[in-house]
Amino acid sequence: MCSLFPIIRLRPHWTSVCPRLTGKEVFRGTITDAPDFDASADAETLYNAMKGIGSDKEAILDLVTSRSNAQRHEIVAAYKSSFGQDLIEDLKYELTGKFERLIVSLMRTPPYHDAKEIHDAVKGTGTDEKCLIEILASRNNQQIQDMVAAYRDAYGREMEEDIVADTSGHFKKMLVVLLQGTRDESEDVDTELVAEDVQDLYAAGEEQWGTEEAKFIMILGNRSMPHLRQVFDEYEKAYETTIENSIKSELSGDFERLMLAVVQCIRSVPMFFARRLYKSMKGLGTADNTLIRIMICRSEIDILDIRECFRLRYEKSLYNMIKDDTSGDYKRTLLNLCGGDDDLAGEFFPEAAQMAYKMWEVSATIKVKLRPTVRPASGFDPAADAQALRKAMKGFGTDEDAIIDIVANRSNDQRQEIRQAFKSLLGRDLMKDLKSELSKNLERLIIGLMLTPAEFDAKMMRKAMEGVGTDEHALIEILVTRSNEQIQAMNEAYLRGYKKTLEDAIQSETSGHFCRILTSLVQGAREDGPADMDRADSDAEELAEVCNAGSDDIEIKFMSILCTRSFPHLCKVFQEFVRKTNKDIEQIIKKEMSGDVKNAFYAIVCSVKNQPSYLADRLYKAMKGLGTDDRALIRIMVSRSEVDLFNIRKEFKETHDASLHEFIQSDTSGDYRKTLLILCGGED
């Protein structure tokens, strides 16, 4: 292996290299004014491209994507003057489908394009809330005021009236606030007001039962961007959580999504759009309206920054994502707007490294409040529950609803009391009765809920290794996400249940470096406690050196650190690794490792960064596409329902633009689905 890193060091302040992240306007577009521009000549070129039978689409897209919006506007005027026809109407007539939408949209001025998008979002049956959120959260005061005026001119109506008529509640109120286009745009930050806002936001949400939404609306909808960035930083320091986590915890639905979008745009508009673009293309199908809207509206502003953020976050260039997800003239036009393939330029991006450094810094400082979806039932009576379960199973037929209602709405400790009461009162084994009365996925899910966490984990490990083939992803997921105490309890349960140590089972079913990683993790001996700063620096240096040296021992060195250090310590190690190498640790793992070893180390890094997000991604993979990985779905829903399933739900919604509830609803059926939805705990 060759050396991975250029000898370059980070600049001392991460924001100093990204002025567009600090509120200063810097042109980072791909489309600029064409030199030697002649509107009449371009109008004639377009006229010739459309006359006769058929049209020269290549000539049209090449010309349109090589002119700025202001120049296109001149071409529209010149076309009417020269040929007495409306260029946009002619383009609509000659072109079709997504290509037509894209080219016609490029011919509109930004305010009129935004106005049309808003109009389309609220007209007819249903509302495109995502479009409203994206536009109103990301535009500055002038852009919003121009858009409102364009809407009035184009449709003879007030945008505010149409939005108010089509939305409701706190979501509507925040949209109205943003629509005024009156956010403070000063660069000055009043430190006393920052402290006051930090306290007010906490008091309005986390500190009390219920949420004072009006305070969130007032502060996030009116304060300047530099001021709010300072508020977010001070909020994290004061309460060891991010404002995003508080919003996810306290708000819900479209209002939650709007407020998160506002926060994301205040932190980094390019990163916000990078995420929106990724969501528009990932999975089956493409959200073409979103893709078209963003590529057009950012092509003369900050598409270069968006490309950079996209590559940092998804380790794939925006150019290649578009190339893989679209086709024909539509693809060619989008690629012209994109302006280049960042994968061809190599992996080094100083600004991307700065952002990765900041991400790890945030991960190291915040403490996420974990929230379950299943809690102990009030007025609990184990004897009554035991009798009710027996009644549900005796005689002909089984009352699955009664079983589900009891089992899914009790904590695991309460279920263990029910098991004991069932045996004491009735002289029967509840688990055997449930197995005989239920079947398939419902039986697996209900039995999983009735086992202790240690018994359940031991069983899941056994299932992952029995029969032909091994479910390596399950082994990784369980061992990476469990605490030392949970792993030790699982070891004891495995030995008790299967008369063999879990370590021996792992070593008989796996091999090589992957086996060594799992063996290390199954000891349940990961260090506890906060980061040791000097040691974190030393660990980062060792990781950087083994990567730079191209050593064959890279896996061993990674294992010795990633499998043994505490998560808070690893957070600091990964941050220092970025500082020393200008690379994120995830990039190195993906590039330099392969197979199960790569998957194991990557899972550790993801869990260190954000464990609920990692598990949300595992749930998404269990249900996306054809077929469902029911074992993975059951494993996560059961094991996390009393730990952090609420957090996982929120991460699922934010990452995949659909709720976990929706996915379960569409991907499962019957009593199995009903039980999973109870565990899920609600719709987001």
MILUMTI-701342 format. One line per 3 residues: number of its first residue (from 1); their letters; for each residue x, y, z of C-alpha. Coordinates in nm, 2 decimals, decimal comma. Layout:
// MILUMTI-701342
NUM> a> X Y Z ~ ...
END
This chain:
// MILUMTI-701342
1> mcs> 0,00 0,00 0,00 ~ 0,12 0,35 -0,07 ~ 0,12 0,65 0,16
4> lfp> -0,23 0,78 0,21 ~ -0,18 1,13 0,33 ~ -0,03 1,45 0,19
7> iir> 0,19 1,63 0,45 ~ -0,07 1,91 0,52 ~ -0,19 2,04 0,85
10> lrp> -0,52 2,19 0,93 ~ -0,56 2,56 0,97 ~ -0,63 2,66 1,33
13> hwt> -0,99 2,77 1,30 ~ -1,22 2,55 1,10 ~ -1,46 2,82 1,00
16> svc> -1,18 3,04 0,86 ~ -1,15 2,83 0,55 ~ -1,52 2,82 0,48
19> prl> -1,65 3,18 0,47 ~ -1,98 3,06 0,33 ~ -2,03 2,89 0,66
22> tgk> -1,99 3,21 0,86 ~ -2,25 3,41 0,68 ~ -2,03 3,60 0,43
25> evf> -2,13 3,59 0,07 ~ -1,88 3,42 -0,15 ~ -1,95 3,31 -0,51
28> rgt> -1,92 2,93 -0,53 ~ -2,13 2,86 -0,83 ~ -2,06 2,66 -1,15
31> itd> -2,26 2,88 -1,39 ~ -2,13 3,23 -1,47 ~ -2,18 3,49 -1,73
34> apd> -2,07 3,36 -2,07 ~ -1,80 3,59 -2,23 ~ -1,88 3,77 -2,56
37> fda> -2,25 3,71 -2,49 ~ -2,50 3,80 -2,77 ~ -2,86 3,75 -2,67
40> sad> -2,99 3,78 -3,03 ~ -2,75 3,52 -3,16 ~ -2,84 3,28 -2,89
43> aet> -3,21 3,34 -2,95 ~ -3,15 3,25 -3,32 ~ -2,96 2,94 -3,22
46> lyn> -3,24 2,82 -3,01 ~ -3,50 2,90 -3,28 ~ -3,30 2,70 -3,53
49> amk> -3,27 2,41 -3,28 ~ -3,65 2,39 -3,26 ~ -3,77 2,46 -3,61
52> gig> -3,87 2,18 -3,84 ~ -3,94 1,82 -3,74 ~ -3,78 1,73 -3,41
55> sdk> -3,54 1,95 -3,21 ~ -3,17 1,96 -3,15 ~ -3,18 1,89 -2,78
58> eai> -2,80 1,89 -2,75 ~ -2,77 2,24 -2,88 ~ -3,05 2,36 -2,65
61> ldl> -2,90 2,21 -2,33 ~ -2,54 2,32 -2,42 ~ -2,65 2,68 -2,47
64> vts> -2,89 2,71 -2,18 ~ -2,64 2,56 -1,93 ~ -2,35 2,78 -2,04
67> rsn> -2,54 3,11 -1,98 ~ -2,62 3,27 -1,65 ~ -2,97 3,32 -1,54
70> aqr> -2,95 3,70 -1,62 ~ -2,83 3,61 -1,97 ~ -3,11 3,36 -2,02
73> hei> -3,36 3,63 -1,93 ~ -3,21 3,85 -2,20 ~ -3,24 3,56 -2,45
76> vaa> -3,61 3,53 -2,37 ~ -3,66 3,89 -2,45 ~ -3,45 3,88 -2,76
79> yks> -3,64 3,57 -2,88 ~ -3,97 3,75 -2,86 ~ -3,83 4,06 -3,03
82> sfg> -3,68 3,86 -3,31 ~ -3,94 3,59 -3,37 ~ -4,26 3,72 -3,21
85> qdl> -4,29 3,40 -3,01 ~ -4,26 3,30 -2,64 ~ -3,94 3,11 -2,59
88> ied> -4,06 2,93 -2,28 ~ -4,38 2,82 -2,46 ~ -4,18 2,69 -2,75
91> lky> -3,95 2,49 -2,52 ~ -4,25 2,34 -2,35 ~ -4,39 2,24 -2,69
94> elt> -4,06 2,09 -2,82 ~ -3,93 1,91 -2,51 ~ -4,09 1,65 -2,29
97> gkf> -4,07 1,50 -1,94 ~ -3,81 1,58 -1,68 ~ -3,58 1,73 -1,94
100> erl> -3,85 1,98 -2,04 ~ -3,91 2,07 -1,67 ~ -3,54 2,13 -1,61
103> ivs> -3,48 2,34 -1,92 ~ -3,80 2,55 -1,87 ~ -3,72 2,60 -1,51
106> lmr> -3,37 2,73 -1,60 ~ -3,53 3,00 -1,82 ~ -3,72 3,15 -1,52
109> tpp> -3,56 3,40 -1,29 ~ -3,49 3,27 -0,94 ~ -3,78 3,46 -0,77
112> yhd> -4,04 3,34 -1,03 ~ -3,89 2,98 -1,01 ~ -3,93 2,98 -0,63
115> ake> -4,28 3,13 -0,66 ~ -4,39 2,85 -0,90 ~ -4,24 2,59 -0,67
118> ihd> -4,44 2,72 -0,37 ~ -4,75 2,75 -0,58 ~ -4,72 2,39 -0,70
121> avk> -4,66 2,28 -0,34 ~ -4,99 2,42 -0,21 ~ -5,22 2,39 -0,51
124> gtg> -5,47 2,11 -0,55 ~ -5,52 1,82 -0,31 ~ -5,25 1,77 -0,05
127> tde> -4,94 1,98 0,03 ~ -4,58 1,93 -0,05 ~ -4,45 2,03 0,30
130> kcl> -4,09 1,92 0,22 ~ -4,08 2,18 -0,06 ~ -4,22 2,46 0,16
133> iei> -3,96 2,37 0,43 ~ -3,67 2,35 0,19 ~ -3,73 2,69 0,02
136> las> -3,84 2,90 0,33 ~ -3,57 2,76 0,56 ~ -3,28 2,83 0,31
139> rnn> -3,36 3,16 0,15 ~ -3,23 3,50 0,28 ~ -3,45 3,80 0,34
142> qqi> -3,41 3,95 -0,01 ~ -3,47 3,62 -0,18 ~ -3,79 3,57 0,02
145> qdm> -3,92 3,92 -0,05 ~ -3,85 3,89 -0,42 ~ -4,02 3,55 -0,43
148> vaa> -4,33 3,69 -0,25 ~ -4,35 3,98 -0,50 ~ -4,31 3,73 -0,79
151> yrd> -4,59 3,52 -0,66 ~ -4,82 3,81 -0,64 ~ -4,73 3,91 -0,99
154> ayg> -4,76 3,56 -1,14 ~ -5,08 3,44 -0,96 ~ -5,25 3,76 -0,84
157> rem> -5,26 3,62 -0,49 ~ -5,07 3,66 -0,17 ~ -4,83 3,37 -0,10
160> eed> -4,89 3,40 0,28 ~ -5,27 3,36 0,24 ~ -5,22 3,05 0,03
163> iva> -4,97 2,89 0,27 ~ -5,19 2,98 0,57 ~ -5,49 2,82 0,40
166> dts> -5,30 2,50 0,33 ~ -5,11 2,45 0,66 ~ -5,19 2,45 1,03
169> ghf> -5,06 2,48 1,39 ~ -4,71 2,57 1,49 ~ -4,58 2,46 1,14
172> kkm> -4,80 2,73 0,99 ~ -4,68 3,00 1,24 ~ -4,32 2,93 1,17
175> lvv> -4,37 2,94 0,79 ~ -4,55 3,28 0,83 ~ -4,26 3,41 1,04
178> llq> -4,00 3,31 0,77 ~ -4,22 3,45 0,49 ~ -4,18 3,80 0,63
181> gtr> -3,82 3,80 0,52 ~ -3,72 4,01 0,82 ~ -3,45 3,80 1,00
184> des> -3,19 4,01 1,16 ~ -2,89 4,02 0,92 ~ -2,64 4,20 1,13
187> edv> -2,30 4,05 1,19 ~ -2,27 4,17 1,55 ~ -2,34 3,92 1,83
190> dte> -2,47 4,04 2,16 ~ -2,32 3,79 2,42 ~ -2,58 3,89 2,68
193> lva> -2,87 3,82 2,44 ~ -2,70 3,49 2,34 ~ -2,69 3,38 2,71
196> edv> -3,06 3,48 2,75 ~ -3,17 3,29 2,43 ~ -2,98 2,98 2,54
199> qdl> -3,16 2,98 2,88 ~ -3,50 3,06 2,72 ~ -3,47 2,77 2,47
202> yaa> -3,38 2,53 2,74 ~ -3,66 2,66 2,96 ~ -3,91 2,63 2,67
205> gee> -3,82 2,27 2,60 ~ -3,60 2,03 2,80 ~ -3,65 2,19 3,14
208> qwg> -4,03 2,16 3,16 ~ -4,30 1,92 3,09 ~ -4,45 2,02 2,76
211> tee> -4,29 2,27 2,52 ~ -4,33 2,64 2,47 ~ -4,32 2,64 2,09
214> akf> -4,37 3,01 2,06 ~ -4,02 3,07 2,21 ~ -3,86 2,84 1,96
217> imi> -4,04 3,02 1,68 ~ -3,95 3,37 1,80 ~ -3,58 3,29 1,85
220> lgn> -3,51 3,06 1,55 ~ -3,72 3,27 1,32 ~ -3,58 3,61 1,39
223> rsm> -3,23 3,61 1,53 ~ -2,93 3,66 1,29 ~ -2,73 3,36 1,17
226> phl> -2,41 3,45 1,35 ~ -2,61 3,51 1,67 ~ -2,78 3,17 1,64
229> rqv> -2,46 2,98 1,57 ~ -2,32 3,13 1,89 ~ -2,65 3,03 2,07
232> fde> -2,61 2,67 1,94 ~ -2,25 2,65 2,06 ~ -2,33 2,78 2,40
235> yek> -2,63 2,56 2,43 ~ -2,41 2,25 2,37 ~ -2,16 2,37 2,64
238> aye> -2,43 2,45 2,89 ~ -2,65 2,14 2,86 ~ -2,42 1,88 2,69
241> tti> -2,67 1,83 2,41 ~ -2,73 1,98 2,07 ~ -3,02 2,21 1,98
244> ens> -3,11 1,95 1,72 ~ -3,15 1,68 1,99 ~ -3,37 1,91 2,19
247> iks> -3,59 1,98 1,89 ~ -3,62 1,61 1,81 ~ -3,71 1,54 2,17
250> els> -3,96 1,82 2,22 ~ -4,12 1,88 1,88 ~ -4,29 1,65 1,62
253> gdf> -4,42 1,62 1,27 ~ -4,38 1,89 1,00 ~ -4,30 2,15 1,27
256> erl> -4,01 1,95 1,39 ~ -3,88 1,90 1,04 ~ -3,91 2,27 0,96
259> mla> -3,72 2,37 1,28 ~ -3,45 2,11 1,21 ~ -3,41 2,25 0,86
262> vvq> -3,38 2,60 0,99 ~ -3,11 2,49 1,23 ~ -2,93 2,30 0,96
265> cir> -2,93 2,60 0,73 ~ -2,80 2,82 1,00 ~ -2,51 2,58 1,06
268> svp> -2,44 2,52 0,69 ~ -2,67 2,59 0,39 ~ -2,44 2,38 0,16
271> mff> -2,46 2,08 0,40 ~ -2,84 2,11 0,42 ~ -2,86 2,10 0,04
274> arr> -2,61 1,81 0,02 ~ -2,84 1,61 0,24 ~ -3,15 1,71 0,04
277> lyk> -2,98 1,60 -0,28 ~ -2,88 1,27 -0,14 ~ -3,23 1,19 -0,02
280> smk> -3,37 1,28 -0,36 ~ -3,16 1,01 -0,53 ~ -3,10 0,73 -0,28
283> glg> -3,31 0,42 -0,29 ~ -3,56 0,32 -0,55 ~ -3,68 0,61 -0,77
286> tad> -3,57 0,97 -0,78 ~ -3,74 1,28 -0,64 ~ -3,69 1,47 -0,96
289> ntl> -3,86 1,79 -0,86 ~ -3,63 1,82 -0,56 ~ -3,32 1,74 -0,77
292> iri> -3,42 1,99 -1,04 ~ -3,51 2,27 -0,79 ~ -3,18 2,25 -0,59
295> mic> -2,95 2,21 -0,89 ~ -3,11 2,52 -1,05 ~ -3,13 2,74 -0,75
298> rse> -2,78 2,67 -0,62 ~ -2,59 2,66 -0,96 ~ -2,50 3,03 -0,94
301> idi> -2,46 3,05 -0,56 ~ -2,28 2,76 -0,38 ~ -2,30 2,43 -0,58
304> ldi> -1,92 2,39 -0,53 ~ -1,97 2,39 -0,16 ~ -2,26 2,15 -0,19
307> rec> -2,05 1,92 -0,39 ~ -1,78 1,93 -0,12 ~ -2,02 1,86 0,16
310> frl> -2,19 1,59 -0,04 ~ -1,86 1,41 -0,09 ~ -1,76 1,45 0,27
313> rye> -2,08 1,31 0,40 ~ -2,15 1,03 0,15 ~ -1,80 0,95 0,02
316> ksl> -1,93 0,97 -0,33 ~ -1,93 1,27 -0,57 ~ -2,25 1,45 -0,65
319> ynm> -2,16 1,41 -1,01 ~ -2,14 1,03 -0,99 ~ -2,46 1,01 -0,79
322> ikd> -2,64 1,21 -1,06 ~ -2,47 1,00 -1,34 ~ -2,59 0,68 -1,18
325> dts> -2,94 0,79 -1,10 ~ -3,05 0,98 -1,42 ~ -3,03 0,93 -1,80
328> gdy> -3,03 1,09 -2,14 ~ -3,04 1,47 -2,20 ~ -3,18 1,52 -1,85
331> krt> -2,86 1,37 -1,71 ~ -2,64 1,57 -1,94 ~ -2,81 1,89 -1,83
334> lln> -2,78 1,82 -1,46 ~ -2,41 1,72 -1,50 ~ -2,34 2,05 -1,68
337> lcg> -2,50 2,23 -1,38 ~ -2,30 2,02 -1,14 ~ -1,98 2,13 -1,31
340> gdd> -1,74 1,85 -1,24 ~ -1,66 1,52 -1,08 ~ -1,48 1,56 -0,75
343> dla> -1,39 1,19 -0,74 ~ -1,14 1,26 -1,03 ~ -0,96 1,51 -0,83
346> gef> -0,85 1,27 -0,55 ~ -0,98 1,27 -0,19 ~ -0,81 1,57 -0,04
349> fpe> -1,04 1,86 0,06 ~ -0,91 2,09 0,33 ~ -1,26 2,23 0,40
352> aaq> -1,41 1,88 0,42 ~ -1,15 1,78 0,68 ~ -1,23 2,09 0,88
355> may> -1,60 2,00 0,88 ~ -1,52 1,64 0,98 ~ -1,31 1,77 1,26
358> kmw> -1,60 1,99 1,38 ~ -1,84 1,69 1,36 ~ -1,62 1,48 1,59
361> evs> -1,58 1,77 1,82 ~ -1,96 1,80 1,86 ~ -1,99 1,42 1,90
364> ati> -1,73 1,44 2,18 ~ -1,91 1,72 2,38 ~ -2,28 1,63 2,36
367> kvk> -2,46 1,39 2,58 ~ -2,77 1,25 2,41 ~ -3,07 1,19 2,64
370> lrp> -3,17 0,83 2,55 ~ -3,55 0,77 2,54 ~ -3,73 0,44 2,53
373> tvr> -4,06 0,37 2,37 ~ -4,17 0,10 2,62 ~ -4,20 0,19 2,99
376> pas> -4,32 0,00 3,29 ~ -4,70 -0,02 3,29 ~ -4,88 0,16 3,58
379> gfd> -5,10 -0,04 3,81 ~ -4,91 -0,36 3,71 ~ -5,05 -0,69 3,85
382> paa> -4,84 -0,99 3,74 ~ -5,10 -1,24 3,86 ~ -5,38 -1,07 3,67
385> daq> -5,16 -1,06 3,35 ~ -5,07 -1,43 3,39 ~ -5,44 -1,53 3,42
388> alr> -5,52 -1,31 3,12 ~ -5,25 -1,47 2,91 ~ -5,37 -1,82 3,01
391> kam> -5,73 -1,73 2,92 ~ -5,60 -1,60 2,58 ~ -5,44 -1,94 2,50
394> kgf> -5,67 -2,20 2,64 ~ -5,95 -2,37 2,44 ~ -5,98 -2,35 2,06
397> gtd> -5,81 -2,06 1,90 ~ -5,59 -1,80 2,05 ~ -5,66 -1,44 2,14
400> eda> -5,35 -1,28 1,98 ~ -5,48 -0,93 2,05 ~ -5,49 -1,00 2,43
403> iid> -5,14 -1,15 2,42 ~ -5,00 -0,86 2,22 ~ -5,17 -0,60 2,44
406> iva> -5,01 -0,74 2,76 ~ -4,66 -0,84 2,63 ~ -4,59 -0,53 2,42
409> nrs> -4,71 -0,29 2,69 ~ -4,50 -0,42 2,98 ~ -4,14 -0,36 3,06
412> ndq> -3,90 -0,65 3,05 ~ -3,88 -0,67 3,43 ~ -4,26 -0,68 3,44
415> rqe> -4,26 -0,96 3,18 ~ -4,02 -1,17 3,40 ~ -4,26 -1,13 3,69
418> irq> -4,54 -1,25 3,46 ~ -4,34 -1,56 3,37 ~ -4,28 -1,64 3,73
421> afk> -4,65 -1,58 3,83 ~ -4,76 -1,80 3,54 ~ -4,56 -2,09 3,67
424> sll> -4,64 -2,02 4,04 ~ -5,02 -1,99 3,98 ~ -5,08 -2,22 3,70
427> grd> -4,79 -2,47 3,71 ~ -4,72 -2,41 3,34 ~ -4,43 -2,27 3,14
430> lmk> -4,54 -1,95 2,97 ~ -4,27 -1,97 2,71 ~ -4,38 -2,32 2,60
433> dlk> -4,74 -2,22 2,59 ~ -4,67 -1,91 2,37 ~ -4,45 -2,12 2,13
436> sel> -4,73 -2,37 2,09 ~ -5,00 -2,11 2,03 ~ -4,82 -1,86 1,81
439> skn> -4,64 -1,90 1,48 ~ -4,38 -1,75 1,25 ~ -4,27 -1,39 1,30
442> ler> -4,53 -1,31 1,57 ~ -4,41 -1,60 1,77 ~ -4,04 -1,50 1,73
445> lii> -4,12 -1,14 1,83 ~ -4,33 -1,23 2,14 ~ -4,08 -1,49 2,26
448> glm> -3,80 -1,23 2,21 ~ -3,99 -0,99 2,43 ~ -4,04 -1,25 2,70
451> ltp> -3,67 -1,34 2,73 ~ -3,44 -1,14 2,95 ~ -3,21 -0,91 2,75
454> aef> -2,92 -1,14 2,81 ~ -3,11 -1,45 2,70 ~ -3,24 -1,26 2,39
457> dak> -2,89 -1,15 2,29 ~ -2,75 -1,50 2,35 ~ -3,02 -1,64 2,13
460> mmr> -2,96 -1,38 1,86 ~ -2,59 -1,47 1,86 ~ -2,67 -1,84 1,84
463> kam> -2,91 -1,78 1,55 ~ -2,65 -1,57 1,37 ~ -2,41 -1,87 1,37
466> egv> -2,62 -2,18 1,34 ~ -2,69 -2,36 1,02 ~ -2,53 -2,29 0,69
469> gtd> -2,36 -1,95 0,67 ~ -2,31 -1,69 0,93 ~ -2,49 -1,36 0,98
472> eha> -2,18 -1,15 1,03 ~ -2,38 -0,82 1,04 ~ -2,58 -0,95 1,33
475> lie> -2,27 -1,05 1,52 ~ -2,11 -0,71 1,46 ~ -2,43 -0,51 1,55
478> ilv> -2,48 -0,69 1,88 ~ -2,12 -0,68 2,00 ~ -2,06 -0,32 1,90
481> trs> -2,37 -0,18 2,06 ~ -2,38 -0,36 2,39 ~ -2,21 -0,23 2,71
484> neq> -1,95 -0,44 2,90 ~ -2,22 -0,55 3,15 ~ -2,45 -0,65 2,88
487> iqa> -2,18 -0,85 2,70 ~ -2,08 -1,03 3,02 ~ -2,45 -1,11 3,10
490> mne> -2,49 -1,24 2,74 ~ -2,18 -1,46 2,78 ~ -2,33 -1,62 3,09
493> ayl> -2,67 -1,67 2,93 ~ -2,50 -1,83 2,62 ~ -2,30 -2,07 2,84
496> rgy> -2,61 -2,16 3,05 ~ -2,83 -2,21 2,74 ~ -2,60 -2,38 2,50
499> kkt> -2,34 -2,54 2,72 ~ -2,06 -2,37 2,52 ~ -1,88 -2,04 2,56
502> led> -1,98 -1,77 2,32 ~ -1,61 -1,71 2,25 ~ -1,56 -2,07 2,14
505> aiq> -1,87 -2,05 1,92 ~ -1,74 -1,73 1,75 ~ -1,40 -1,89 1,69
508> set> -1,55 -2,20 1,53 ~ -1,76 -1,99 1,30 ~ -1,53 -1,70 1,19
511> sgh> -1,17 -1,67 1,10 ~ -0,88 -1,43 1,05 ~ -0,88 -1,07 1,16
514> fcr> -1,26 -1,07 1,18 ~ -1,25 -1,35 1,43 ~ -0,99 -1,16 1,64
517> ilt> -1,21 -0,84 1,64 ~ -1,51 -1,03 1,76 ~ -1,31 -1,22 2,02
520> slv> -1,18 -0,89 2,15 ~ -1,53 -0,74 2,17 ~ -1,69 -1,05 2,33
523> qga> -1,46 -1,01 2,63 ~ -1,68 -0,72 2,75 ~ -1,36 -0,54 2,86
526> red> -1,38 -0,21 2,68 ~ -1,24 0,08 2,89 ~ -1,48 0,31 3,07
529> gpa> -1,46 0,68 3,14 ~ -1,38 1,00 2,96 ~ -1,12 1,07 2,70
532> dmd> -0,75 1,09 2,81 ~ -0,63 1,38 2,60 ~ -0,26 1,29 2,58
535> rad> -0,34 0,93 2,51 ~ -0,60 1,03 2,25 ~ -0,33 1,23 2,07
538> sda> -0,09 0,93 2,09 ~ -0,36 0,68 1,97 ~ -0,44 0,91 1,67
541> eel> -0,07 0,94 1,59 ~ -0,03 0,56 1,59 ~ -0,33 0,51 1,36
544> aev> -0,20 0,78 1,12 ~ 0,15 0,63 1,12 ~ 0,02 0,27 1,04
547> cna> -0,19 0,41 0,76 ~ 0,09 0,63 0,62 ~ 0,34 0,34 0,63
550> gsd> 0,12 0,11 0,43 ~ 0,17 -0,15 0,69 ~ 0,02 -0,50 0,67
553> die> -0,05 -0,46 1,04 ~ -0,31 -0,19 0,99 ~ -0,60 -0,42 1,10
556> ikf> -0,41 -0,52 1,42 ~ -0,34 -0,16 1,52 ~ -0,69 -0,05 1,45
559> msi> -0,82 -0,35 1,66 ~ -0,60 -0,27 1,95 ~ -0,75 0,08 1,97
562> lct> -1,10 0,06 1,83 ~ -1,20 -0,25 2,03 ~ -1,06 -0,15 2,37
565> rsf> -1,09 0,23 2,42 ~ -1,40 0,39 2,56 ~ -1,64 0,56 2,32
568> phl> -1,58 0,91 2,46 ~ -1,20 0,85 2,42 ~ -1,24 0,72 2,06
571> ckv> -1,44 1,03 1,98 ~ -1,14 1,24 2,06 ~ -0,90 1,00 1,89
574> fqe> -1,10 1,02 1,56 ~ -1,11 1,40 1,59 ~ -0,73 1,42 1,64
577> fvr> -0,69 1,17 1,35 ~ -0,86 1,43 1,12 ~ -0,63 1,70 1,25
580> ktn> -0,32 1,50 1,18 ~ -0,41 1,35 0,85 ~ -0,69 1,57 0,69
583> kdi> -0,88 1,24 0,65 ~ -1,19 1,11 0,83 ~ -1,14 0,77 0,99
586> eqi> -1,44 0,64 0,80 ~ -1,27 0,72 0,47 ~ -0,96 0,51 0,56
589> ikk> -1,16 0,21 0,68 ~ -1,37 0,21 0,36 ~ -1,07 0,25 0,13
592> ems> -0,80 0,04 0,30 ~ -1,01 -0,25 0,44 ~ -1,26 -0,49 0,30
595> gdv> -1,53 -0,75 0,39 ~ -1,63 -0,82 0,75 ~ -1,32 -0,64 0,89
598> kna> -1,43 -0,32 0,72 ~ -1,79 -0,37 0,83 ~ -1,68 -0,43 1,20
601> fya> -1,46 -0,12 1,22 ~ -1,71 0,09 1,04 ~ -1,98 -0,01 1,28
604> ivc> -1,76 0,09 1,57 ~ -1,70 0,43 1,42 ~ -2,06 0,48 1,35
607> svk> -2,16 0,38 1,70 ~ -1,91 0,62 1,85 ~ -2,04 0,90 1,64
610> nqp> -2,41 0,84 1,68 ~ -2,53 0,50 1,79 ~ -2,91 0,57 1,74
613> syl> -2,82 0,67 1,38 ~ -2,63 0,35 1,32 ~ -2,92 0,14 1,44
616> adr> -3,16 0,35 1,24 ~ -2,96 0,26 0,93 ~ -2,96 -0,10 1,02
619> lyk> -3,34 -0,09 1,05 ~ -3,36 0,08 0,71 ~ -3,15 -0,19 0,55
622> amk> -3,37 -0,45 0,71 ~ -3,68 -0,32 0,53 ~ -3,56 -0,15 0,21
625> glg> -3,60 -0,31 -0,13 ~ -3,76 -0,65 -0,19 ~ -3,81 -0,87 0,11
628> tdd> -3,76 -0,80 0,48 ~ -3,48 -0,91 0,71 ~ -3,72 -1,00 0,99
631> ral> -3,46 -1,13 1,22 ~ -3,27 -0,79 1,22 ~ -3,60 -0,60 1,25
634> iri> -3,71 -0,81 1,55 ~ -3,36 -0,80 1,71 ~ -3,34 -0,42 1,70
637> mvs> -3,70 -0,34 1,79 ~ -3,69 -0,58 2,09 ~ -3,34 -0,49 2,22
640> rse> -3,38 -0,11 2,19 ~ -3,74 -0,06 2,29 ~ -3,65 0,01 2,65
643> vdl> -3,32 0,19 2,57 ~ -3,32 0,44 2,28 ~ -3,59 0,34 2,02
646> fni> -3,74 0,69 2,04 ~ -3,40 0,84 1,94 ~ -3,36 0,58 1,67
649> rke> -3,70 0,68 1,53 ~ -3,60 1,04 1,51 ~ -3,27 0,95 1,33
652> fke> -3,46 0,73 1,09 ~ -3,69 1,01 1,00 ~ -3,42 1,26 0,95
655> thd> -3,19 1,04 0,75 ~ -3,44 0,86 0,53 ~ -3,72 1,12 0,50
658> asl> -3,98 0,86 0,60 ~ -4,08 0,75 0,95 ~ -4,00 0,41 1,10
661> hef> -4,37 0,37 1,16 ~ -4,44 0,42 0,79 ~ -4,17 0,16 0,69
664> iqs> -4,31 -0,10 0,94 ~ -4,66 -0,03 0,83 ~ -4,58 -0,09 0,46
667> dts> -4,33 -0,37 0,51 ~ -4,51 -0,60 0,75 ~ -4,86 -0,73 0,82
670> gdy> -5,11 -0,87 1,06 ~ -5,05 -0,92 1,43 ~ -4,67 -0,91 1,37
673> rkt> -4,71 -0,55 1,24 ~ -4,94 -0,45 1,52 ~ -4,68 -0,56 1,78
676> lli> -4,40 -0,39 1,61 ~ -4,60 -0,06 1,58 ~ -4,67 -0,07 1,96
679> lcg> -4,30 -0,11 2,02 ~ -4,23 0,17 1,78 ~ -4,43 0,39 2,00
682> ged> -4,58 0,64 1,75 ~ -4,57 0,82 1,42 ~ -4,32 1,10 1,35
END
